[in-house]
Amino acid sequence: MKAKPSLEQALCIVALLGIQDREIPLHSQLVAQRLGISTSYLKKIVQKLAGAKIVKTVSGREGGIVLTRDPHEITLLEVFEAIEGQSLFVKNTGLVNKVFGFDQKQAFMNTYQLTDLQDQQPVANVLAVFGKAEDLYRQELAKLTIGEVLPTSANQPVELDWTKWLKQHPSAE
């Protein structure tokens, strides 16, 4: 599985907003500059995050982007699924069973004069391994919240207005 570049960008956006003072929306222009992306591309990512009810936009001169919930209530899985969707990594199209499924096992054995055919780990089972791996992957992402990866100061979550910093340091380079 290869994640879209927008996944890393979405995680950065949510982390920035997790630190941002909840009463002060973060201006989209500043976020886009910091990430080194266009505002139109940022808008596409924010729309996906908003569709998942992770962020919302506030219109107006003092508007911008804010989290809809406390960062400790937003899991990495939610961000992942907002960007990547919920479709399976590997989809069973039935091809493996069509090619290797021995629904006509006796005829196959007769054709090749096999007295005993043991398919201990059928090829079709390989897809189940991918399914298990995906389940474990999603379970791990569901365990960790954005709030748990944010910086703290004096054992308290850092909460500030990024605006001053981002105006002075517009790009991450």
N, C-alpha and C positions, 0 to 999 in steps of 0.2 A: 504494500500500500504506500502510495506517495501522497503526502498531504499537500494541499494547495499552499502557495506562498501567503495567501490571505489568512491562513490559520495563525501563523506566527504574528502577523500584523494585528489580527483580532485579539490575540492574547495580550499583546502590548497595549492595545486600546483599552481593554478591560482592566488591565493592571494600572494604567495611568488614571483611569476613572475610579479605581478602587482606592487610590490615594487622594484623589481630588476631593476637596470639601464638597459635601453633598448639596450644599445650598448654592454652590456656584457652578453653573454649567461650564464645561471646557469648550472653548471655541474650536470648531472643526478645522479652521485654517491653521491654527497652531498645532493641532494633532497631525494633520497632513504634512506640514513642514517637518515636524520632528521625525515622522516615520519615513520621510523622503518619498512620499507618494502624492499624486494629484488629489485635489478635493473631490473630484468626481469618482475616483476609485475608492477613496475613503467612504464616500456616501454609499457605495455598493456594499461595503463591508458592514457599515453601520446599519443599513437596511436589514441585512441578514441577522445581525445581533438584536435589532429591534423586533424583528419577526419572532425571535425566540424569547422575547420579553426580558432580555438581559440589559439593554440600554433603551433610552428614549431620547428624542431630540426636543429641545426647547427653542421655539422660534423667537425672533426679535433681536434687537440690538445687543442685548445681554445674554442671548441664547447660546446654545451649544449642545453638548452631549452629556448625559448623566446616566449613572447606573439606576436601574429600577429597584434594586434590592441591595442589601448589605453584601459586601464581597464574600463574606463567610457563608453565604447562602447560594453562591454561584459556583458550580463545579466546573472542572476542566472539561468534563464530558459535555456539559451544556454548550460551552463555547465550541468544542470540536463539532458537535452535531449541528450547531447553527451554521457553520461554514461548510463542513463536509457532507452534511445530510446524514440520514440514518440508514442509507442503503448498505447492504452487506459488502464486505471487502471482496469476497469471492462468491459468485452466484452460481448455484447448481442449475445448469441448463438441461441436465439429463444426458448430456453427451457421454460422460464417463460410463453411465449405466448402459447406454446404447452400444458403446464400443466394447466394454468389458463385462457387462452384466450377463451372467450365465443363466438367463431365464430358460435357455435351452441346453442346460448343462449335460443332460444325458446324450443328446444328439451330438454335441461337441465331443464328448468323450468317445462315442462310437466312431465318429469321423476319424479321430486320431488314435483310436485303439488304446485309450487310456483306461486302465482298470480302476484308478483312484485319482480323483482331482481334488486337491486341497487348496482352497484359496483362503489361507489363514488371515491375511490382511488384504482384503480386496481393494483394488485400486479405488473403488467408490468411497472407501473409508477415508481416503486421504482428504477429501473435501471436509469431512467431519473434523479433522485436525485443524484446518483453517478456521472452521466455525468456533471451536474451543478457544483457539488463540485470539480470535476477535472478541469473544466473550470476556476473556481475561483482560484484554486491552481496555475494553470499555469499563470493566469493573474497577481497574486501577484509576482511570480518569475520573470515575464517579467518586472515588475516595478523597480526592484532593480539591479543596476550594481555592478560589482566587485569593481570598483573605489569608489563607495559610502560606502563600508564597510572597506576600507583600512585606516590605521592610517595616521594622518597628523601631521605636526610640523609647528608652526607659521602659521597656516591656509593654509599650502601648502601640497600637497601630498608628502609623504616620498618616496624618490627614492635613492637607495643605491645599493652597490654590496654586496650581502649576503655571498659571498665566504669566507671572513675573519671570519665572525661570525659562519658560519656553520662548518668551519674547527676547530674552537675552541670549539664548542658546537654541536657535530655531532648528538646526539639523542634528541628527545623531552621529554625524561623521566626526 
